[in-house]
Amino acid sequence: MSVSARKLEFACPLCGSGEVFYSCTPGCCFNHVCGNCGATFEPETHPIGGVLKGVIPPDPLPEASDPTAACARCDSTAVYMTGTNTIVCASCGTILGIEMTEVHGG
């Protein structure tokens, strides 16, 4: 069974705004900036149990400034959301939880 995915979305941990942008490049860090309050933070994933096979990445794929995170299991940045808001890695199928780290006010 195939599962269609959509771009990863998450809110600013300080103000709750969805106006969040990725401000670096994979391989460096995962620093994100809130366009509303200027806070910076880094999303970090962790496996929560289970694997979802047949994940179809979003079309179009996320742009460079769209929110992103690395899979805790395989380090892929092909981390997306399903229609039920489940976070999953399209590369290895790991179902993930996500938390915000390195949170700093703007």
C-alpha positions in Angstrom: 0.0 0.0 0.0 1.3 3.5 -0.9 1.0 6.5 1.3 1.2 10.0 -0.1 3.2 12.5 1.9 3.3 16.2 2.2 5.9 18.7 3.2 7.0 18.7 6.8 5.3 21.4 8.9 5.8 22.5 12.5 5.2 25.5 14.6 7.6 27.9 16.4 8.2 26.5 19.9 8.0 30.1 21.3 5.0 31.8 19.6 3.3 28.9 17.8 3.5 30.5 14.4 3.6 28.3 11.4 5.8 30.9 9.6 8.9 28.8 10.0 11.9 28.8 7.6 15.0 26.6 7.3 18.0 28.9 7.3 21.0 26.7 6.8 22.1 23.7 4.6 21.9 20.0 5.3 25.2 18.7 6.6 25.8 21.9 8.6 22.9 22.2 11.0 19.1 22.3 11.0 18.7 25.9 12.2 15.2 27.3 11.6 13.9 30.8 12.1 10.4 31.9 13.0 9.2 34.7 10.6 6.9 36.0 13.2 9.0 36.4 16.4 12.5 35.8 15.1 13.2 32.8 17.4 15.7 30.2 16.2 15.6 26.5 16.9 16.6 23.1 15.5 14.2 20.1 15.0 15.5 16.8 16.1 13.7 13.5 15.3 13.6 10.2 17.2 12.0 6.8 16.2 8.7 6.3 18.0 8.1 2.7 16.8 7.0 1.3 13.5 7.8 1.5 9.9 5.6 2.8 7.1 6.4 1.3 3.6 5.5 2.9 0.3 5.8 6.5 1.2 5.4 8.7 -1.8 7.3 12.1 -1.4 5.3 15.3 -2.0 5.1 16.7 -5.5 6.5 19.3 -5.8 9.3 18.5 -3.4 10.0 21.0 -0.6 12.0 24.1 -1.5 15.4 24.9 0.2 13.8 27.2 2.8 10.9 24.9 3.7 11.1 23.2 7.2 13.2 20.1 7.2 14.8 17.6 9.6 17.0 14.6 9.5 15.8 11.1 10.1 17.2 9.8 13.4 17.7 6.3 11.9 19.2 6.9 8.4 20.1 10.7 8.4 18.0 11.3 5.3 16.2 14.7 4.9 13.3 13.0 3.1 11.2 13.5 6.2 7.6 14.3 5.5 4.1 14.1 7.0 1.2 11.9 6.0 -2.4 12.9 5.8 -2.8 11.9 9.5 0.1 14.2 10.5 2.4 11.2 11.1 6.0 12.1 10.6 7.8 9.5 8.5 11.1 9.1 6.6 10.4 8.3 3.0 13.9 6.7 2.7 13.7 4.1 5.4 10.1 4.3 6.4 10.7 5.0 10.1 7.9 6.7 11.9 9.3 9.6 13.8 8.6 12.0 16.7 10.1 15.4 16.6 11.2 17.9 19.2 12.7 21.4 19.0 16.1 21.9 20.5 18.5 24.9 20.7 15.6 27.2 21.1 16.6 30.9 21.4 14.3 33.9 21.4 14.5 36.4 18.6 
